[in-house]
Amino acid sequence: MDLRWRPHDEEVIDHNLLCALAVLAHANGRSVVQELNHAVCSYVEQYLPSKLGDDGFALLVEVMREDTGAEGRLSAS
């Protein structure tokens, strides 16, 4: 069974994934937007260093902080 998400119509996030994020958000006392941001940050922290290497990841974090003014959301460690 292939469980990969495939876009339908013009949806950006799969309905089932959004429902799961809503359940997680409720359980963690966060909004769905906060939970989605947390999930993306976790994914980036986990997978980007292996794709870019530590130096590439550190550069990405630096650029993101400059562009958004974000402080401490991601770390290169």
C-alpha positions as CSV (number, residue, x, y, z in Angstrom):
1,M,0.0,0.0,0.0
2,D,1.5,3.3,-1.1
3,L,0.8,5.9,1.6
4,R,2.6,8.8,0.0
5,W,0.7,12.1,-0.2
6,R,-0.6,13.1,-3.6
7,P,-2.1,16.6,-4.0
8,H,-5.8,16.8,-4.8
9,D,-7.2,19.8,-6.4
10,E,-5.2,22.7,-5.0
11,E,-4.6,21.5,-1.4
12,V,-1.2,22.3,0.0
13,I,-1.4,19.9,3.0
14,D,-3.0,16.5,2.9
15,H,-6.3,16.5,4.9
16,N,-5.2,13.5,7.0
17,L,-1.9,15.1,7.8
18,L,-3.6,18.3,8.8
19,C,-6.0,16.3,11.1
20,A,-3.0,14.6,12.7
21,L,-1.3,17.9,13.2
22,A,-4.5,19.2,14.9
23,V,-4.5,16.2,17.3
24,L,-0.8,16.8,18.1
25,A,-1.3,20.5,18.5
26,H,-4.2,19.9,21.0
27,A,-2.1,17.3,22.9
28,N,0.8,19.7,23.1
29,G,-1.2,22.8,23.9
30,R,-0.2,24.6,20.7
31,S,-2.0,25.9,17.7
32,V,-2.0,24.0,14.4
33,V,0.3,26.7,13.0
34,Q,2.7,26.3,15.9
35,E,2.6,22.5,15.6
36,L,3.3,22.7,11.8
37,N,6.2,25.1,12.4
38,H,7.6,22.7,15.1
39,A,7.3,19.7,12.8
40,V,9.1,21.6,9.9
41,C,11.8,22.7,12.3
42,S,12.3,19.2,13.6
43,Y,12.4,17.8,10.1
44,V,15.0,20.4,9.0
45,E,17.1,19.9,12.1
46,Q,17.1,16.1,11.5
47,Y,17.5,15.8,7.8
48,L,19.2,18.9,6.5
49,P,22.6,18.4,8.1
50,S,22.9,15.0,6.4
51,K,22.1,16.6,3.0
52,L,24.1,19.8,3.4
53,G,26.7,18.8,5.9
54,D,27.3,20.8,9.1
55,D,28.8,23.8,7.3
56,G,26.0,24.0,4.8
57,F,23.4,23.7,7.6
58,A,25.1,26.4,9.7
59,L,25.1,28.7,6.6
60,L,21.4,28.0,6.0
61,V,20.6,28.9,9.6
62,E,22.6,32.1,9.4
63,V,20.8,33.1,6.2
64,M,17.4,32.3,7.7
65,R,18.2,34.4,10.7
66,E,19.3,37.3,8.6
67,D,16.1,37.1,6.4
68,T,13.6,36.6,9.2
69,G,15.3,38.0,12.2
70,A,14.6,34.6,13.9
71,E,16.6,34.0,17.0
72,G,17.3,30.5,18.3
73,R,14.7,28.6,16.3
74,L,17.3,26.3,14.7
75,S,20.7,25.4,15.7
76,A,23.6,24.0,13.7
77,S,24.5,21.5,16.5
